[in-house]
Amino acid sequence: MQPRQEATKFWHDTTLNNLELLRATYVTHTFAPHVHEGYAIGVIDAGAEVFRYRGANHVAVAGSLQALTERVGSAMVRITVEQPVLDSRPGS
């Protein structure tokens, strides 16, 4: 069995007012603290994600749904995650 590799696919759906979509597999990728310009909804298909929220670490496992509002971002470490994300930005 081959080890998982990092992969991302990003696109816009013009039939949905240019909704931004991201499908990603993160194995070792980490995110610095950040801010979202719009709302983001993510589903973890496989693996788990460790994220920091209000000063504590949390784990989201496969099957978890994440809803991120504007101006709410944090440092994240993703561990073998396959996650499709819908991103809606104001004025899109």
N, C-alpha and C positions, 0 to 999 in steps of 0.2 A: 504494500500500500504506500502510495506516495504522500509525502507531507503536504499539508495545505499551503497554498501560496497566496500572497496578497493580491487582490484583484478589485478593481472598481469599474463601474459603468455608470456614466452620468448622462442624462438626456432630459429634454423638455417635451411635454405632451401638449401640442398646439390645440388639440380638441378640448383640453381642460384649462384654458386660459394660461398656457405656457407653464403649467405646473412643473416644477423641477423634481426629478426622480433620481435616486442614487441606489444602486445595488452594490454592496461591497462585502468582501471577505477580508477582515483584518486579522492578522496572526500576531504580529508584534508591534503594529503601529500604535502610537499614543497621540493624544491630542493635548495641546497646551490649553490653559483656561481661555475661554473664548465666548463670543456673543453671537447669537443667531439673529439674522436680520428679519426673519419671519418665523412662522410656526413650522415645526418639524415633527413628523410622526414616524416612529421606527418600530420594526418588529424583529426580534432576534430569532432567526430560523434555527441556528445551531450554535453550540458553544455557550459562552457567557461573556458578560461585560462588567468590568469593575468601574464605578464612577464615584465621584465625590460630590456630595450634596449637603449643604448646611453643616459643613465641618466634619462629616462622617463619610466613610466609604460604604458603598452599597453594591450588591451584585444583582444583575439582571440576567436571568437564565433563559434558555431556549423557550420560546412561547411567550416571552414577555413583550408587552406593548409599551413603548415609550412615547410620551407627548412632551415636547419641548416648546416652551413659549418664547416669545421675543425676549431678548436681553437676559436669558437664563442659559448660561453655558458654564461648563466646568472642565477641569482636566479629566481626561478619560484614558483608561488603559483598556484596550479591547483584547480579549483572549479568544482566539479561534472563533470569530464571530462571522456569521453570514447574516447581513442585515439590509433589507430594502428600506429606503427612507423616502417619504414624500415631503417635499419642502415647499411651502407656500409663502411667498414674500408679498408684502403689501405693494399694490401697484403693478403686479406682474400681469 
